Amino acid sequence: QKEVEQNSGPLSVPEGAIASLNCTYSDRGSQSFFWYRQYSGKSPELIMSIYSNGDKEDGRFTAQLNKASQYVSLLIRDSQPSDSATYLCAVNLTGRRALTFGSGTRLQVQP
Amino acid sequence: DAGVIQSPRHEVTEMGQEVTLRCKPISGHDYLFWYRQTMMRGLELLIYFNNNVPIDDSGMPEDRFSAKMPNASFSTLKIQPSEPRDSAVYFCASSFGSPSSGNTIYFGEGSWLTVV
């Protein structure tokens, strides 16, 4: 089992819809979780972090964390074509100071 | 701030040649990371430094890879000899404080390496 797993996609949603991106992790002791966005040919950029169970909202983005299920998700409301990118889930695994990344989910928002 | 600066942005080299990738972290940042990204394996951590000291190099694929950080403003990743399977995008990133404490990692634009 990979330490951080994501469905590679592509996930295709129509403009204005809610996009739901999911990530599971293997280390039950993990405490910090991050979502990065990476446009094609560009570097990853941080969009959200979450540390506690529940939801965290920032504009059109909502991160959801369920530590019991070892599951973190990212919801994008009112999806726009400009949201089309690869979304990387990153986890701070126990005992490591660096982040471990999932392989990413490619999101396509259709106009 | 200029951000994390990497060079070269693109490199095409022949198998067996030495490749040196360079990175200048954001001024004041005390953590520096080297990641490699491929379609097959995603974004993998190769090595990271804290205050110029290598902390974890368990991700370095083999002895052909080496990394140094002689001072707080410069790091290199060297591949010698290079092989076609080393073809990837190599990202350098830095942070002020440990990411495990919630500090943001900032990535450079990457060095696109092709070994033919």
Boltz contact constraints between the chains, C-beta under 6 A:
constraints:
  - contact:
      token1: [A, 32]
      token2: [B, 102]
      max_distance: 6.0
  - contact:
      token1: [A, 43]
      token2: [B, 107]
      max_distance: 6.0
  - contact:
      token1: [A, 43]
      token2: [B, 109]
      max_distance: 6.0
  - contact:
      token1: [A, 43]
      token2: [B, 110]
      max_distance: 6.0
  - contact:
      token1: [A, 44]
      token2: [B, 107]
      max_distance: 6.0
  - contact:
      token1: [A, 46]
      token2: [B, 104]
      max_distance: 6.0
  - contact:
      token1: [A, 92]
      token2: [B, 100]
      max_distance: 6.0
  - contact:
      token1: [A, 97]
      token2: [B, 98]
      max_distance: 6.0
  - contact:
      token1: [A, 97]
      token2: [B, 100]
      max_distance: 6.0
  - contact:
      token1: [A, 98]
      token2: [B, 33]
      max_distance: 6.0
  - contact:
      token1: [A, 98]
      token2: [B, 45]
      max_distance: 6.0
  - contact:
      token1: [A, 98]
      token2: [B, 48]
      max_distance: 6.0
  - contact:
      token1: [A, 99]
      token2: [B, 99]
      max_distance: 6.0
  - contact:
      token1: [A, 101]
      token2: [B, 43]
      max_distance: 6.0
  - contact:
      token1: [A, 103]
      token2: [B, 42]
      max_distance: 6.0
